[in-house]
């Protein structure tokens, strides 16, 4: 029988997308694993592969159509002997996708200073498969799983109706159990419910338009990223109990050490930034204060053994927060090279979802813009985010004498559900100690 090809959820946070380009046409024979189309999400343009084999009987959604909801039929695949005449016309299939509703817009995790997406699995993949239950997977996914020695019953599918596709198998680890997915699913549902009134907060569109009816203005339509930012900002600020811890950090030792290192690394084409040291300092601090290396998971807290640090990168129209995984174990030069690569691909919108989702802690550095200090909004499910200001010359007291030193102000925004005041103080103090004693970070 004919198989509907559905708009895929290409990331755990995707609710709708734009069908940017078809790479097949009606009548084409396709094989499992073949790239069918390019889909634009709120973050990137990604390729969509076929799960089944057959013939493209009818294309239901034209190229360039935006606002196509996940699981909307976009094409029909025919099996051997079937005729395209039996395929229902696309009348209601593409139902001019409506604008994002308050609930739908709430899922992705983006803040004004950090845009890391939540480290949780898609809602559709919430429960492990029952023993003996049939496993739905593409032939290509089955072959890759066999080569890896992977039990498909332990893999959560992201394809239509939960079918396992190549990307799921490639991302899975041998021996991985599906139970953690069920743990993470609850907060996703809760976040959507809690965020429902968020987009309705404030005056309505009609009220605002009437207020400024006599003033000239240009109306800017919201793209997917800006809708996501608006929804997640409101949700985070309304549902996460923030508190803030501030410290001034003396940078003179770091600046001298950085200049010495850069002189020695120049022949290798390496130039370390202050931000590279901040990343390393935070990664090590999460190891030094391990109970703060955590995320909020609805009815529990998840504490991590590795330091996965997200760093905000501004792009046109929004921002990304690529994640530097295992940052505590990487050298400064390795962190610098990785951060430069991630930032470049973020600006080109070439990051894969796995590169900007997850992490347990975020950094937002506006010091390069001359901002002295600011308060960042926590990016759920993270428990903390560090706002980094500019290093400026200030009068400081050393050994009883007033001298001029370079001082950088930082503010740690903390989720009180996960980290209490004393624990947060230990974390921000560990960051300060690392930055003021940079040589020790190499030990």
Buried (B, 14 or more C-beta within 10 A) or exposed (E): EBBBBBBBBBBBBBBBBBBBEBEBEBEEEBEBBBEBBBBBBBBBBBEBBBBBBBBBBBBBBEEEBBBBBBBBBBBBBBEEEBEBEEBEEBEEBBEEBEEBBBBBBBBBBBBBBBBBBBBBBBBBBBEBBEEEEEBBBBBBBBBBBEEEEBBBBBBBBBBBEBBBBBBBBEBBEEEBEBEBBBBBBBBBEEBBEBBBEBBEEEEEEEEEEEEEEEEEEEEEEBBBBBBBBBBBBBBBBEBBEBEEBEBBBBBBBBBEBBEEBEEEBEEEEBBBBBBBBBBBBBBBBBBBBEBBBBBBBBEEBBBBEBBBBBBBBBBEEBBBBBBBBEBBEBEBBBBBBBBEEBBEBBBEBEBBBBBBBBBBBBBBBBBEEEBEBBEBBBBBBBBBBBBBBBBBEBEBEEEEEEEEBBBBBBBBBBBEEBBEEEBBBBBBBBBBBBBBBBEEBEE
